[in-house]
Amino acid sequence: MKADKDKISRMIKIARGQLDGVLKMIEDDRYCLDISNQLSATSAIIKNANKEILHAHIRSCVRDALKTDEPNEKIEEALSILDKMVQ
């Protein structure tokens, strides 16, 4: 992986902590909208981590592939991920 591993790890650990908090909120029968807000915050962190990884992939793997005779595979991989992100 070409992305900043420390940054991505930190983001994922924060998301994991938030998910643990959501589980506790559910167990404690907390207000629905409070739970929903926490889930949205967790989702945003995961989305940003994914974006960081994809940016690093494009800046390194795709850029390197463009210097070869067959860059299509790496370009198609990146496009496939983008398609999944906007669904």
Short mmCIF file of the C-alpha atoms (twelve columns), coordinates in Angstrom:
data_MODEL
# 
_entry.id   MODEL 
# 
loop_
_atom_site.group_PDB 
_atom_site.id 
_atom_site.type_symbol 
_atom_site.label_atom_id 
_atom_site.label_alt_id 
_atom_site.label_comp_id 
_atom_site.label_asym_id 
_atom_site.label_seq_id 
_atom_site.Cartn_x 
_atom_site.Cartn_y 
_atom_site.Cartn_z 
_atom_site.pdbx_PDB_model_num 
ATOM 1  C CA . MET A 1  0.000   0.000  0.000   1 
ATOM 2  C CA . LYS A 2  1.360   3.392  -1.000  1 
ATOM 3  C CA . ALA A 3  -0.869  5.506  1.272   1 
ATOM 4  C CA . ASP A 4  0.363   6.881  4.609   1 
ATOM 5  C CA . LYS A 5  -0.073  3.754  6.739   1 
ATOM 6  C CA . ASP A 6  0.035   5.616  10.041  1 
ATOM 7  C CA . LYS A 7  -2.650  8.059  8.930   1 
ATOM 8  C CA . ILE A 8  -4.910  5.329  7.553   1 
ATOM 9  C CA . SER A 9  -4.407  3.143  10.638  1 
ATOM 10 C CA . ARG A 10 -5.304  6.068  12.894  1 
ATOM 11 C CA . MET A 11 -8.472  6.731  10.913  1 
ATOM 12 C CA . ILE A 12 -9.543  3.083  11.013  1 
ATOM 13 C CA . LYS A 13 -8.872  2.862  14.754  1 
ATOM 14 C CA . ILE A 14 -11.028 5.937  15.323  1 
ATOM 15 C CA . ALA A 15 -13.811 4.375  13.229  1 
ATOM 16 C CA . ARG A 16 -13.494 1.129  15.192  1 
ATOM 17 C CA . GLY A 17 -13.789 3.065  18.445  1 
ATOM 18 C CA . GLN A 18 -16.849 4.849  17.152  1 
ATOM 19 C CA . LEU A 19 -18.439 1.539  16.159  1 
ATOM 20 C CA . ASP A 20 -17.801 0.201  19.651  1 
ATOM 21 C CA . GLY A 21 -19.532 3.322  20.953  1 
ATOM 22 C CA . VAL A 22 -22.489 2.740  18.631  1 
ATOM 23 C CA . LEU A 23 -22.852 -0.813 19.904  1 
ATOM 24 C CA . LYS A 24 -22.894 0.500  23.463  1 
ATOM 25 C CA . MET A 25 -25.492 3.099  22.485  1 
ATOM 26 C CA . ILE A 26 -27.672 0.351  21.017  1 
ATOM 27 C CA . GLU A 27 -27.281 -1.790 24.139  1 
ATOM 28 C CA . ASP A 28 -28.167 1.223  26.287  1 
ATOM 29 C CA . ASP A 29 -31.261 1.867  24.149  1 
ATOM 30 C CA . ARG A 30 -30.135 5.390  23.300  1 
ATOM 31 C CA . TYR A 31 -32.075 7.816  21.120  1 
ATOM 32 C CA . CYS A 32 -32.267 6.685  17.473  1 
ATOM 33 C CA . LEU A 33 -31.007 9.923  15.962  1 
ATOM 34 C CA . ASP A 34 -27.968 9.961  18.264  1 
ATOM 35 C CA . ILE A 35 -27.084 6.479  17.032  1 
ATOM 36 C CA . SER A 36 -27.672 7.530  13.437  1 
ATOM 37 C CA . ASN A 37 -25.389 10.558 13.847  1 
ATOM 38 C CA . GLN A 38 -22.595 8.382  15.206  1 
ATOM 39 C CA . LEU A 39 -23.010 5.924  12.344  1 
ATOM 40 C CA . SER A 40 -22.808 8.801  9.866   1 
ATOM 41 C CA . ALA A 41 -19.618 10.068 11.493  1 
ATOM 42 C CA . THR A 42 -18.095 6.594  11.360  1 
ATOM 43 C CA . SER A 43 -19.075 6.193  7.735   1 
ATOM 44 C CA . ALA A 44 -17.438 9.524  6.887   1 
ATOM 45 C CA . ILE A 45 -14.141 8.445  8.451   1 
ATOM 46 C CA . ILE A 46 -14.142 5.171  6.523   1 
ATOM 47 C CA . LYS A 47 -15.008 7.013  3.313   1 
ATOM 48 C CA . ASN A 48 -12.111 9.437  3.861   1 
ATOM 49 C CA . ALA A 49 -9.703  6.580  4.569   1 
ATOM 50 C CA . ASN A 50 -10.794 4.905  1.348   1 
ATOM 51 C CA . LYS A 51 -10.318 8.179  -0.536  1 
ATOM 52 C CA . GLU A 52 -6.769  8.539  0.843   1 
ATOM 53 C CA . ILE A 53 -5.930  5.012  -0.282  1 
ATOM 54 C CA . LEU A 54 -7.393  5.572  -3.739  1 
ATOM 55 C CA . HIS A 55 -5.528  8.875  -4.150  1 
ATOM 56 C CA . ALA A 56 -2.264  7.156  -3.228  1 
ATOM 57 C CA . HIS A 57 -3.025  4.345  -5.672  1 
ATOM 58 C CA . ILE A 58 -3.619  6.776  -8.513  1 
ATOM 59 C CA . ARG A 59 -0.522  8.823  -7.635  1 
ATOM 60 C CA . SER A 60 1.737   5.768  -7.544  1 
ATOM 61 C CA . CYS A 61 0.433   2.572  -9.132  1 
ATOM 62 C CA . VAL A 62 -1.585  4.201  -11.924 1 
ATOM 63 C CA . ARG A 63 1.127   6.791  -12.619 1 
ATOM 64 C CA . ASP A 64 3.724   3.994  -12.890 1 
ATOM 65 C CA . ALA A 65 1.423   1.985  -15.155 1 
ATOM 66 C CA . LEU A 66 1.029   4.970  -17.483 1 
ATOM 67 C CA . LYS A 67 4.760   4.727  -18.191 1 
ATOM 68 C CA . THR A 68 4.319   1.192  -19.533 1 
ATOM 69 C CA . ASP A 69 2.715   -0.079 -22.711 1 
ATOM 70 C CA . GLU A 70 -0.358  -1.410 -20.882 1 
ATOM 71 C CA . PRO A 71 -1.787  1.054  -18.342 1 
ATOM 72 C CA . ASN A 72 -5.409  -0.018 -18.908 1 
ATOM 73 C CA . GLU A 73 -5.535  -2.582 -16.085 1 
ATOM 74 C CA . LYS A 74 -4.605  -0.088 -13.356 1 
ATOM 75 C CA . ILE A 75 -6.890  2.568  -14.808 1 
ATOM 76 C CA . GLU A 76 -9.811  0.125  -14.897 1 
ATOM 77 C CA . GLU A 77 -9.111  -0.935 -11.296 1 
ATOM 78 C CA . ALA A 78 -9.249  2.695  -10.144 1 
ATOM 79 C CA . LEU A 79 -12.427 3.344  -12.133 1 
ATOM 80 C CA . SER A 80 -14.044 0.260  -10.631 1 
ATOM 81 C CA . ILE A 81 -13.366 1.529  -7.111  1 
ATOM 82 C CA . LEU A 82 -14.731 4.965  -8.026  1 
ATOM 83 C CA . ASP A 83 -17.884 3.337  -9.378  1 
ATOM 84 C CA . LYS A 84 -18.398 1.502  -6.084  1 
ATOM 85 C CA . MET A 85 -17.891 4.704  -4.091  1 
ATOM 86 C CA . VAL A 86 -20.639 6.627  -5.898  1 
ATOM 87 C CA . GLN A 87 -23.286 3.904  -5.838  1 
# 
